[in-house]
Amino acid sequence: MPKVLWAIVVIACVATPVMAPAAEAGNVKGLWLTTDYPSIAARAGATTTLKLKLQNDQLPPEPVALSVDGVPPGWKATILGGGVPVAAAMPESNSSVPLSLRVDVPGDATAAAHQFTVRAKGADQSADLPIDIVVGRDLPAQLAVRAKLPSLQGSPSSNFEYEFTVTNSSDKDLLVKLAADAPPGFQTSFTEAYGTQELSAIPIEAGKDQDLKLKVQPPTDVAANDYPVAVVVSAEGATARTELTMQITGQPQLKLSSDSGRLSVKAEAGHATPITLVVSNDGSASARDIRLSGSDPSDWKVEFQPSTIQELAPRQKVDIQALLTPSVKAIAGDYMSTFRASGKDDSTSADFRITVETSTLWGMAGVGIIAIALLVAVGAVARFGRR
């Protein structure tokens, strides 16, 4: 029995110190003004903004008046809430309100440390926050650039769009120049992340970020490969760079023409006319399952030998024989015939002008008919003319 009692006593002694701090932490009450950086550097003639937080710990909500004391002559200090000047705030119980202190430093400010005091005063509680602003010489410009998706994949006909963020880590506003380092023949342009206007430079406030976009259009005949692209930003001697990658996959590009390059042919009504077509692949990947077809006037026929091409490698050409037969009833004149080559990933077409000539047999028959008609007319005149 004594051993059991000692065990209970030991457990009680160990547990009590652990519970005590939690109880003390729960009794913290009051109004607090805080900031992550109570002492900052500023530049004469510039504007500096400092983030603040008004915290209410276990107090009922009530309006809290806000003010700034110790502002030197010629300086201007404004408390902002939600981006607009405010003179009071009302944080809920066990909650906080974000604020900002904007300080406009005059151009003739002396190079020294200047102390301000931000005050928050409620009905029964108040809080003070001392802040030091050190005015000194200009700090060198500092930039950073970061891409959201540094590697993109697509075909030569794709539009590659890289989103990136430029950060002005300087203590002053900068006009940031934009440049792209891309392979020869690649077209590049900069726009804002949600804009369409092309940019060559953009102003960025001190300590702020700017979301931008780089658009890259590769040449249509570029070979499948990985290509490096870089975004370079610069301002007042400061430079930042981020590397990007374009993973270009191959794409076929079919082309259809005649062996002579001419797109006009003479044909005879009712007779097959051979036309030599050339199917070529000017792309960067093989074209597969290519089928030949044609669109012709009614009652015309067209056959292809061969009618399909299993595979056509890049820069390869194949001759195709098309047998075009105009309708027997076709009259002399010009007609349009369209030939097509359609593959899995690309297709092309070419319009040929077909000049149809009637058969010489029909011409002789026509001459004979006309001659007979003339003889009949002459005979009729000779016979009935006497009467």
C-alpha positions as CSV (number, residue, x, y, z in Angstrom):
1,M,0.0,0.0,0.0
2,P,2.8,2.6,0.7
3,K,4.3,2.0,-2.7
4,V,1.0,2.9,-4.5
5,L,0.7,6.2,-2.5
6,W,4.3,7.3,-3.4
7,A,3.6,6.6,-7.1
8,I,0.5,8.9,-7.0
9,V,2.5,11.6,-5.3
10,V,5.3,11.5,-7.9
11,I,2.9,11.7,-10.8
12,A,1.2,14.7,-9.3
13,C,4.5,16.5,-8.8
14,V,5.6,15.9,-12.4
15,A,2.2,17.0,-14.0
16,T,1.8,20.2,-12.0
17,P,4.7,22.2,-13.6
18,V,3.5,21.2,-17.1
19,M,0.0,22.6,-16.6
20,A,1.0,25.8,-14.9
21,P,2.5,27.7,-18.0
22,A,-0.6,27.0,-20.0
23,A,-2.8,28.5,-17.4
24,E,-0.5,31.6,-17.2
25,A,-0.6,32.0,-21.0
26,G,-4.4,32.0,-21.0
27,N,-4.4,35.0,-18.5
28,V,-2.6,37.3,-20.9
29,K,-4.9,40.3,-21.7
30,G,-4.3,43.6,-23.3
31,L,-3.9,45.7,-26.4
32,W,-0.7,45.3,-28.4
33,L,0.9,47.1,-31.3
34,T,3.6,45.1,-33.1
35,T,5.7,45.1,-36.3
36,D,8.3,42.8,-37.7
37,Y,10.9,45.5,-38.3
38,P,10.8,48.3,-35.6
39,S,14.0,49.9,-37.0
40,I,14.4,50.5,-40.8
41,A,16.5,52.4,-43.2
42,A,15.0,55.1,-45.5
43,R,16.2,57.4,-48.2
44,A,15.8,61.2,-48.2
45,G,13.1,62.3,-50.6
46,A,11.4,58.8,-50.6
47,T,8.4,57.1,-49.1
48,T,8.7,54.2,-46.7
49,T,5.9,51.9,-45.7
50,L,6.0,49.8,-42.5
51,K,3.5,47.0,-41.8
52,L,1.9,47.0,-38.3
53,K,-0.6,44.9,-36.4
54,L,-3.1,45.9,-33.7
55,Q,-3.8,42.9,-31.5
56,N,-6.7,42.5,-29.0
57,D,-6.1,39.8,-26.4
58,Q,-9.2,38.8,-24.4
59,L,-10.7,42.3,-24.4
60,P,-14.2,43.3,-25.6
61,P,-14.2,45.0,-29.0
62,E,-14.1,48.8,-28.8
63,P,-12.8,51.6,-31.0
64,V,-9.1,52.2,-30.5
65,A,-7.8,55.7,-31.5
66,L,-4.6,55.7,-33.6
67,S,-1.9,58.4,-33.7
68,V,1.8,59.0,-34.4
69,D,3.9,61.2,-32.1
70,G,7.4,62.6,-32.6
71,V,7.1,63.3,-36.3
72,P,10.0,65.8,-37.2
73,P,9.1,69.0,-39.0
74,G,8.6,68.5,-42.7
75,W,8.0,64.8,-42.4
76,K,4.6,63.2,-42.9
77,A,3.4,60.0,-41.2
78,T,0.1,58.4,-42.0
79,I,-1.6,55.3,-40.6
80,L,-3.3,53.3,-43.3
81,G,-5.9,50.5,-43.0
82,G,-7.0,48.7,-46.1
83,G,-4.9,51.1,-48.2
84,V,-6.7,54.3,-47.0
85,P,-5.8,56.7,-44.0
86,V,-7.5,55.7,-40.8
87,A,-7.7,57.3,-37.3
88,A,-9.1,54.4,-35.4
89,A,-9.5,50.6,-35.6
90,M,-11.7,48.0,-33.8
91,P,-10.1,44.5,-33.5
92,E,-12.4,41.7,-32.3
93,S,-11.6,39.9,-29.1
94,N,-8.6,37.6,-29.6
95,S,-8.1,39.0,-33.1
96,S,-5.9,41.5,-34.9
97,V,-6.2,44.3,-37.5
98,P,-3.5,44.8,-40.1
99,L,-2.3,48.4,-40.5
100,S,0.5,50.3,-42.3
101,L,2.6,53.3,-41.4
102,R,3.5,55.4,-44.4
103,V,6.3,57.9,-43.9
104,D,7.2,60.5,-46.4
105,V,10.8,61.6,-45.8
106,P,11.7,65.1,-47.0
107,G,14.6,65.5,-49.5
108,D,16.5,67.6,-46.9
109,A,16.2,65.2,-44.1
110,T,19.4,64.8,-42.0
111,A,21.3,61.6,-42.1
112,A,20.5,60.3,-38.6
113,A,18.1,58.1,-36.6
114,H,14.6,59.5,-36.2
115,Q,12.2,58.0,-33.6
116,F,8.5,57.9,-34.0
117,T,5.9,56.5,-31.6
118,V,2.7,54.9,-32.9
119,R,0.0,55.0,-30.2
120,A,-3.2,53.0,-29.8
121,K,-5.6,54.2,-27.1
122,G,-8.9,52.6,-26.1
123,A,-11.3,53.3,-23.2
124,D,-9.2,51.4,-20.6
125,Q,-6.2,50.0,-22.5
126,S,-3.4,51.6,-24.6
127,A,-0.3,50.5,-26.4
128,D,2.8,52.3,-27.7
129,L,5.2,51.2,-30.4
130,P,8.5,53.0,-30.8
131,I,9.9,53.0,-34.4
132,D,13.3,54.1,-35.6
133,I,13.8,55.4,-39.1
134,V,17.4,55.8,-40.1
135,V,18.1,58.2,-42.9
136,G,21.4,57.5,-44.7
137,R,23.0,57.3,-48.0
138,D,21.3,55.6,-51.0
139,L,21.5,51.9,-51.0
140,P,22.4,50.2,-54.3
141,A,19.6,48.9,-56.5
142,Q,18.7,45.2,-55.9
143,L,16.6,43.0,-58.1
144,A,15.4,39.4,-58.1
145,V,13.4,37.4,-60.7
146,R,11.7,34.1,-60.3
147,A,9.8,32.0,-62.8
148,K,6.7,30.0,-61.8
149,L,7.1,27.3,-64.5
150,P,10.7,27.4,-65.8
151,S,10.3,24.5,-68.3
152,L,7.5,24.2,-70.9
153,Q,6.9,21.7,-73.7
154,G,5.2,22.1,-77.0
155,S,5.5,21.9,-80.8
156,P,7.1,24.5,-83.1
157,S,3.6,25.9,-83.7
158,S,3.0,26.4,-79.9
159,N,3.0,29.7,-78.1
160,F,5.3,29.3,-75.1
161,E,4.3,31.7,-72.2
162,Y,6.4,31.9,-69.1
163,E,5.0,33.7,-66.0
164,F,7.6,35.2,-63.7
165,T,7.9,37.7,-60.9
166,V,10.3,40.6,-60.6
167,T,11.1,41.8,-57.0
168,N,12.5,45.3,-56.4
169,S,14.4,44.7,-53.1
170,S,15.8,48.3,-53.2
171,D,14.9,51.1,-51.0
172,K,13.6,53.2,-53.9
173,D,11.4,52.9,-57.0
174,L,13.1,51.6,-60.1
175,L,12.4,51.6,-63.8
176,V,13.2,48.0,-64.7
177,K,14.3,47.1,-68.2
178,L,13.2,43.7,-69.6
179,A,15.2,41.5,-72.0
180,A,15.1,37.9,-73.3
181,D,18.2,35.8,-74.2
182,A,16.8,33.4,-76.8
183,P,18.3,31.4,-79.7
184,P,18.4,33.1,-83.1
185,G,15.1,33.1,-85.0
186,F,13.0,32.9,-81.8
187,Q,10.5,35.8,-81.4
188,T,10.1,37.1,-77.8
189,S,7.8,39.7,-76.2
190,F,7.0,40.8,-72.6
191,T,3.5,41.7,-71.2
192,E,2.0,42.1,-67.8
193,A,0.6,38.9,-66.3
194,Y,-2.9,39.8,-67.2
195,G,-2.3,42.4,-70.0
196,T,-1.7,42.4,-73.7
197,Q,0.4,45.5,-74.2
198,E,4.0,44.6,-75.1
199,L,6.6,46.0,-72.7
200,S,10.3,46.8,-72.8
201,A,10.5,48.3,-69.3
202,I,8.2,48.7,-66.3
203,P,8.3,50.8,-63.1
204,I,8.3,48.8,-59.8
205,E,8.0,50.4,-56.4
206,A,10.5,49.9,-53.6
207,G,10.0,46.5,-51.9
208,K,7.2,45.5,-54.3
209,D,6.7,42.6,-56.8
210,Q,5.5,42.7,-60.4
211,D,4.0,39.7,-62.2
212,L,5.0,39.6,-65.9
213,K,4.9,37.2,-68.8
214,L,7.4,36.3,-71.5
215,K,6.0,35.0,-74.8
216,V,8.3,33.0,-77.1
217,Q,7.5,31.8,-80.6
218,P,10.0,29.4,-82.2
219,P,10.6,29.1,-85.9
220,T,8.2,26.7,-87.6
221,D,11.1,24.7,-89.0
222,V,13.0,24.3,-85.7
223,A,14.3,20.9,-85.0
224,A,13.0,18.9,-82.0
225,N,15.3,19.6,-79.0
226,D,15.6,21.4,-75.7
227,Y,16.4,25.2,-76.1
228,P,17.6,27.5,-73.4
229,V,15.8,30.9,-72.9
230,A,16.6,33.5,-70.1
231,V,14.8,36.5,-68.7
232,V,17.2,39.4,-67.8
233,V,16.0,42.4,-65.8
234,S,18.2,45.4,-65.0
235,A,18.0,48.8,-63.4
236,E,20.6,51.3,-62.2
237,G,23.5,48.8,-62.5
238,A,21.6,46.0,-60.8
239,T,20.9,42.8,-62.9
240,A,18.9,39.6,-62.2
241,R,18.5,36.6,-64.5
242,T,16.4,33.4,-64.5
243,E,17.0,30.5,-66.8
244,L,14.1,28.9,-68.7
245,T,13.8,25.8,-71.0
246,M,11.8,25.1,-74.1
247,Q,11.2,21.5,-74.8
248,I,10.2,21.4,-78.5
249,T,8.7,18.2,-79.8
250,G,8.8,17.3,-83.5
251,Q,5.9,18.1,-85.8
252,P,5.3,17.1,-89.5
253,Q,4.6,19.7,-92.1
254,L,3.2,18.4,-95.3
255,K,3.3,20.1,-98.6
256,L,1.7,19.1,-101.9
257,S,2.6,20.3,-105.4
258,S,3.4,19.1,-108.9
259,D,6.7,17.8,-110.1
260,S,7.1,20.9,-112.3
261,G,5.8,23.3,-109.7
262,R,2.9,24.4,-112.0
263,L,-0.7,24.0,-110.8
264,S,-2.4,23.9,-114.1
265,V,-3.0,20.9,-116.4
266,K,-4.6,20.2,-119.8
267,A,-7.0,17.3,-120.0
268,E,-9.4,15.8,-122.5
269,A,-13.0,15.0,-121.7
270,G,-13.6,11.3,-121.1
271,H,-9.9,10.4,-121.1
272,A,-7.5,9.8,-118.2
273,T,-4.8,12.4,-117.8
274,P,-1.7,11.6,-115.6
275,I,-0.6,14.2,-113.2
276,T,2.6,13.8,-111.2
277,L,2.2,15.1,-107.6
278,V,5.0,15.6,-105.1
279,V,4.2,15.1,-101.4
280,S,7.0,16.4,-99.1
281,N,7.5,16.7,-95.4
282,D,9.1,20.1,-94.4
283,G,8.6,19.5,-90.7
284,S,10.8,18.2,-87.9
285,A,9.0,14.8,-87.3
286,S,7.8,12.0,-89.5
287,A,4.3,12.1,-91.0
288,R,2.4,8.9,-90.8
289,D,-0.7,7.3,-92.4
290,I,-1.0,9.9,-95.2
291,R,-4.0,9.4,-97.5
292,L,-4.5,11.0,-100.9
293,S,-7.9,12.3,-102.0
294,G,-9.4,14.8,-104.4
295,S,-12.4,17.0,-104.9
296,D,-13.5,17.3,-108.5
297,P,-16.6,18.4,-110.5
298,S,-19.5,16.1,-110.8
299,D,-18.9,12.9,-112.8
300,W,-15.2,13.3,-112.8
301,K,-12.9,10.6,-111.6
302,V,-9.5,10.7,-109.9
303,E,-7.2,7.8,-108.8
304,F,-3.9,7.9,-107.0
305,Q,-1.0,5.5,-107.3
306,P,-0.2,4.9,-104.5
307,S,-3.2,6.2,-102.6
308,T,-1.5,6.0,-99.1
309,I,1.9,6.7,-97.7
310,Q,2.8,4.8,-94.5
311,E,5.5,7.2,-93.3
312,L,7.3,10.3,-94.6
313,A,10.4,11.3,-92.8
314,P,11.5,14.9,-92.3
315,R,12.8,16.5,-95.6
316,Q,11.6,13.5,-97.6
317,K,9.6,13.6,-100.8
318,V,7.4,11.1,-102.6
319,D,6.0,11.2,-106.2
320,I,2.4,10.3,-106.5
321,Q,0.7,9.6,-109.9
322,A,-2.9,11.0,-110.1
323,L,-5.0,9.8,-113.0
324,L,-7.7,12.5,-113.6
325,T,-10.6,11.7,-115.9
326,P,-13.0,14.6,-116.8
327,S,-16.6,13.7,-117.5
328,V,-17.4,12.7,-121.1
329,K,-20.0,15.4,-121.1
330,A,-17.5,18.1,-119.9
331,I,-17.5,21.1,-122.3
332,A,-14.3,22.9,-123.1
333,G,-13.2,25.3,-120.4
334,D,-11.3,25.7,-117.2
335,Y,-12.2,23.7,-114.0
336,M,-10.9,23.6,-110.5
337,S,-9.7,20.3,-108.9
338,T,-8.4,20.0,-105.3
339,F,-6.0,17.3,-104.3
340,R,-5.3,16.6,-100.6
341,A,-2.7,14.7,-98.5
342,S,-4.0,14.1,-95.0
343,G,-1.9,12.5,-92.2
344,K,-2.4,11.9,-88.5
345,D,-0.8,15.1,-87.3
346,D,-0.9,17.4,-90.4
347,S,-2.6,17.8,-93.8
348,T,-2.3,19.9,-96.9
349,S,-4.0,20.6,-100.2
350,A,-3.4,22.1,-103.6
351,D,-5.8,23.6,-106.1
352,F,-5.2,22.7,-109.8
353,R,-6.7,24.5,-112.7
354,I,-7.8,21.9,-115.3
355,T,-8.2,23.1,-118.8
356,V,-10.6,20.6,-120.6
357,E,-10.4,20.2,-124.4
358,T,-13.0,18.3,-126.3
359,S,-12.1,15.2,-128.3
360,T,-11.0,15.7,-132.0
361,L,-13.5,13.0,-133.0
362,W,-16.3,15.2,-131.6
363,G,-14.8,18.1,-133.5
364,M,-14.8,16.2,-136.8
365,A,-18.4,15.1,-136.1
366,G,-19.4,18.6,-135.5
367,V,-17.8,19.8,-138.7
368,G,-19.6,17.0,-140.6
369,I,-22.9,18.0,-139.1
370,I,-22.4,21.6,-140.1
371,A,-21.4,20.6,-143.6
372,I,-24.5,18.5,-144.0
373,A,-26.7,21.3,-142.7
374,L,-25.2,23.6,-145.3
375,L,-25.8,21.2,-148.1
376,V,-29.4,20.8,-147.1
377,A,-29.8,24.5,-147.0
378,V,-28.2,25.0,-150.5
379,G,-30.4,22.2,-151.9
380,A,-33.5,23.8,-150.5
381,V,-32.7,27.2,-151.9
382,A,-31.9,25.7,-155.4
383,R,-35.2,23.7,-155.5
384,F,-37.6,26.2,-154.1
385,G,-35.9,29.3,-155.4
386,R,-37.1,28.6,-159.0
387,R,-40.6,28.7,-157.9
